[in-house]
Amino acid sequence: MCKVRHANVFLIIGLIGVVLFTLISMPAPAKATGTCALTANQVVINEIMPRPADTVEWVELYNKTDTVLDIGNCYIDDVADTGGSPIQIAAGTTIPAHGFWVTLDMSTYINNDGDYVRLLSDDATTVLDSYQFGASSVGSSWYRNPDGGDWSATATSSPTKGFTNIDTCGDGSWKSGLEIHHINVGQGDATLIVSPAGKPAATALQQTGRR
């Protein structure tokens, strides 16, 4: 009788060993297809063109990280529930490190009188980034300054689709620091050329006076 019990014990131990070996040998489950790999604050909405001079609205994304990121299967959407259907970014789409990606074919999707733009995860619900803007002029875009930074309080009439955002003096005010581009001191004359940081000297404010 004891031999039978010992045999049963050995059989059970053997079965447990087989099960454990099978589990260990199984490959790790692959990442589910159709998922958005982003987490919040990796990629942000960087510039929005709601009312273009032509018919193509667009949204620009910016990668804040030092690595190439896969943005496939994430969504671009407007206001929740009452707007248009979320637009899914094609699988395999990537955005370079500190680079840009711009949506395609978004005609009549964003409201000219004010709207939301949201970057969503693969469930089309989880918000990774969003921005609400007001009424927009033709050809003006809403933008972050600098790229990935705070949103400008006003739109710009000089969009930079797919390129770095550069602040301008379009509304008559300087939104960034100043730079002295050139000082020329001669016989009793001085020329001072000053502009917002990063703005070409050719469009700077030029003042000339007497010493």
FENRAZI-V188250 format. One record per helix or strand of 2 or more residues. SS is the DSSP state (alpha for helix, beta for strand). FROM is the first residue (numbers start at 1). TO is the last residue. Records with the same first field share a line. If there is no record, write none. Layout:
SS: FROM-TO + FROM-TO
This chain:
alpha: 2-25 + 201-203
beta: 43-49 + 58-63 + 69-70 + 75-77 + 87-88 + 94-95 + 100-102 + 115-120 + 127-133 + 141-144 + 178-185 + 189-196 + 205-210
